[in-house]
Amino acid sequence: MHYYAKRTIQALFTVFAVMTLSFVLIRYLPGGPVDHLRTQLRQEQSGDIDQEQINNLVEAYTNVNPEEPLWQQYVEYMVSLLQADLGESMWLSQPVADVLFPALPWTVFYMSVATFLMFLIGVALGSVMAYWEGSRFDVGSTVISLLLNSTPNYIAALLLVYFLGYGFELFPTRGRVNYDIAAGFSPEYLGSVLHHGALPIISIVITGFGGVALSMRGNSIQVLGEDYMRVARLRGLSERRIALRYVARNAILPMYTGLMIAFGFVFGGSIIIEEIFAYPGVGYYMFQAIERGDYPVMMGAFLIITLGVVIAVFIADLTYGKIDPRAESGGEDSETY
């Protein structure tokens, strides 16, 4: 119980720190949101606006009124965040929550699928590479994994767009669904969602599974060299049981937290990938906000991504103790933060 209470307090403190950091960035960052908004509003109004009007508009966009006492600014800002009020987009002239929250499920969908497939393929490949260590398959797979892992996902995305999108016309190159199909759980609509999400998913999987495979290979080789592996063989255990019960479990264990953190980042998506495929997710709107200097949307996306990672690490901490009981007992090797 002490373990779970400690982790819960740590997670809540981290969330509080992230929210406080976002306030500090908005209020005090030189050339940041407040200063930028003041300058932009003066330019848009051609000087025909007084300071009070500027402060009111700044407060509407960022939930921070620079003329109020600092403690009041902070309290009002934190209360706004707790109410899911992230301010108002300067670019779209609508609440940031109305911009990002509808886009969030789409980003979570393709990033979750891509992350799951990336780890599934990487773990399977890495296990086989370790089992056949030194073979031609191992050497060839290692070289390919290194090449793919060093390739930026946007390069893969551009190649996929060119060949599979425009060349063979197998997949759509823009959008997240065919809007001519009525939204719902019909096979046609779900098929359209998968069809439009295929290229973004493939782009991330191709450039990501190599790193997972190399990590799994290294972990598996290390486990295979442990003394308890020799004891298991001397006991006459089958290779299948050894592979599943000893090698797989102990080799995957160090990668578990990394997997959960990767799932945390699904809330932010891949900014460049979504821009290339014009896939309106959180990353797409964040890219547009950066181009247009829309600080409220940028800060909203920053909060969503950061909180997603915090929640994922928190879940990893709570579940890590179930797969490694040493964590709950406070073992030094069990820390995931």
ZIMODA-V196313 format. One record per residue. N is the residue number from 1. PSI is psi in whole degrees, 0 to 359 (999 if undefined). Layout:
# ZIMODA-V196313
<<N & PSI> <N & PSI>>
This chain:
# ZIMODA-V196313
<<1 & 321> <2 & 321> <3 & 312> <4 & 322> <5 & 318> <6 & 315> <7 & 322> <8 & 316> <9 & 319> <10 & 317> <11 & 316> <12 & 319> <13 & 320> <14 & 318> <15 & 315> <16 & 318> <17 & 321> <18 & 316> <19 & 320> <20 & 319> <21 & 319> <22 & 323> <23 & 315> <24 & 318> <25 & 318> <26 & 319> <27 & 324> <28 & 353> <29 & 121> <30 & 128> <31 & 17> <32 & 199> <33 & 312> <34 & 309> <35 & 318> <36 & 316> <37 & 319> <38 & 311> <39 & 315> <40 & 320> <41 & 321> <42 & 319> <43 & 318> <44 & 327> <45 & 3> <46 & 37> <47 & 353> <48 & 60> <49 & 136> <50 & 172> <51 & 324> <52 & 319> <53 & 320> <54 & 314> <55 & 322> <56 & 320> <57 & 320> <58 & 318> <59 & 321> <60 & 322> <61 & 321> <62 & 354> <63 & 22> <64 & 121> <65 & 108> <66 & 348> <67 & 348> <68 & 161> <69 & 148> <70 & 316> <71 & 325> <72 & 320> <73 & 314> <74 & 313> <75 & 314> <76 & 322> <77 & 314> <78 & 320> <79 & 320> <80 & 316> <81 & 319> <82 & 337> <83 & 11> <84 & 27> <85 & 105> <86 & 12> <87 & 195> <88 & 138> <89 & 129> <90 & 329> <91 & 314> <92 & 352> <93 & 45> <94 & 161> <95 & 140> <96 & 322> <97 & 323> <98 & 340> <99 & 311> <100 & 321> <101 & 318> <102 & 333> <103 & 339> <104 & 314> <105 & 326> <106 & 318> <107 & 315> <108 & 323> <109 & 300> <110 & 328> <111 & 324> <112 & 314> <113 & 315> <114 & 316> <115 & 317> <116 & 312> <117 & 322> <118 & 314> <119 & 322> <120 & 311> <121 & 317> <122 & 317> <123 & 316> <124 & 313> <125 & 316> <126 & 324> <127 & 316> <128 & 320> <129 & 318> <130 & 320> <131 & 324> <132 & 42> <133 & 131> <134 & 351> <135 & 171> <136 & 322> <137 & 317> <138 & 313> <139 & 313> <140 & 317> <141 & 324> <142 & 316> <143 & 313> <144 & 318> <145 & 319> <146 & 317> <147 & 314> <148 & 322> <149 & 333> <150 & 359> <151 & 124> <152 & 143> <153 & 336> <154 & 334> <155 & 314> <156 & 321> <157 & 315> <158 & 320> <159 & 319> <160 & 320> <161 & 316> <162 & 312> <163 & 307> <164 & 337> <165 & 296> <166 & 327> <167 & 292> <168 & 350> <169 & 43> <170 & 332> <171 & 151> <172 & 150> <173 & 356> <174 & 153> <175 & 174> <176 & 351> <177 & 159> <178 & 109> <179 & 355> <180 & 345> <181 & 132> <182 & 134> <183 & 140> <184 & 196> <185 & 27> <186 & 152> <187 & 324> <188 & 316> <189 & 314> <190 & 322> <191 & 321> <192 & 320> <193 & 314> <194 & 321> <195 & 316> <196 & 331> <197 & 354> <198 & 309> <199 & 315> <200 & 320> <201 & 313> <202 & 321> <203 & 317> <204 & 320> <205 & 314> <206 & 317> <207 & 359> <208 & 332> <209 & 336> <210 & 316> <211 & 321> <212 & 318> <213 & 317> <214 & 320> <215 & 316> <216 & 321> <217 & 311> <218 & 317> <219 & 319> <220 & 319> <221 & 320> <222 & 318> <223 & 319> <224 & 336> <225 & 359> <226 & 155> <227 & 323> <228 & 342> <229 & 320> <230 & 322> <231 & 319> <232 & 320> <233 & 321> <234 & 332> <235 & 352> <236 & 18> <237 & 146> <238 & 155> <239 & 326> <240 & 315> <241 & 321> <242 & 317> <243 & 317> <244 & 316> <245 & 325> <246 & 304> <247 & 304> <248 & 311> <249 & 313> <250 & 334> <251 & 326> <252 & 330> <253 & 312> <254 & 342> <255 & 353> <256 & 313> <257 & 321> <258 & 322> <259 & 315> <260 & 321> <261 & 320> <262 & 320> <263 & 330> <264 & 323> <265 & 353> <266 & 339> <267 & 337> <268 & 339> <269 & 191> <270 & 112> <271 & 311> <272 & 320> <273 & 314> <274 & 328> <275 & 318> <276 & 317> <277 & 7> <278 & 47> <279 & 104> <280 & 77> <281 & 193> <282 & 318> <283 & 322> <284 & 313> <285 & 329> <286 & 320> <287 & 315> <288 & 322> <289 & 321> <290 & 317> <291 & 325> <292 & 1> <293 & 33> <294 & 85> <295 & 319> <296 & 318> <297 & 319> <298 & 313> <299 & 324> <300 & 316> <301 & 321> <302 & 316> <303 & 317> <304 & 314> <305 & 313> <306 & 315> <307 & 326> <308 & 317> <309 & 317> <310 & 315> <311 & 320> <312 & 317> <313 & 323> <314 & 315> <315 & 320> <316 & 318> <317 & 318> <318 & 325> <319 & 341> <320 & 323> <321 & 336> <322 & 326> <323 & 343> <324 & 92> <325 & 340> <326 & 334> <327 & 316> <328 & 335> <329 & 0> <330 & 24> <331 & 146> <332 & 332> <333 & 3> <334 & 356> <335 & 134> <336 & 353> <337 & 999>>
